[in-house]
Amino acid sequence: MDLLNFLKNCLVCLGCIFAGFIVAFIFNYAFNGSIAGWATIGIALIAGAFFILLSFSTIIKEQYRENLRLILLYLGLAFSMLFALFLIVILFNPLCIGDCGEFRSYPASTMKDCIRDLHSRGYGVIQPRKVTFDKGMTINRGELVADIPISAKDVEFFCEGSICGKYIEISPANDRVTANAKMDAVAVCCADEQRAISPKYCIAITDLKTPGQATNTCASACGVE
């Protein structure tokens, strides 16, 4: 019986540590390796250490062990609720106009996902997405369609608003976007694959305060009504 309890405690500890690592690394990815993300990993390690201590240590008396187990249970519930809250923010508020803490959306991957989505539909406008440009970042249209059966010549970038020229530069051929400063912006993608002329896929960029400008510019450039 003691052996069975020992094995059961081993499985419980390993399961808790594994679950903690999964949740921690998801947080760390969402926070882009920031202090909050690493702190979450630290919490997972501490929680795992506590479970090991509670399961195997003979130093802690039985009554204290049970109290600590209850404390950890409540902490686990609170941690799960916090994780669920952040997950809801990620899934249901992709634009996040205003203060979104450390959450980031990388422009190239966001734009590529939008183009892939539009390619599957053939027509439409993707809702504005918040993206974070790093200073000196350059995105070429070719990299956005590298594994999508779309001609790079059918994709063009556009810019609208006060950030254009000073912070965000679009090449004369509309085939490249360059960020002159680290900043948050809004990107809108739209497409009409049946259009007789290029561009068939448009990506418009503007500031956070005026996402509607990017939507209008994108729809106009691609002939999407």
Secondary structure, 3 states (H helix, E strand, C coil): CHHHHHHHHHHHHHHHHHHHHHHHHHHHHHCCCCHHHHHHHHHHHHHHHHHHHHHHCCCCCHHHHHHHHHHHHHHHHHHHHHHHHHHHHHHHCCCCCCCCCCCCCCHHHHHHHHHHHHHHHCEEECCCEEEEECCCCEEEHHHHCCCCCCCHHHEEEEECCCCECCCEEECCCCCEEEECCCEEEEEEEEEECCCCCCCCEEEEEECCCCHHHHHHHHHHHHCCC
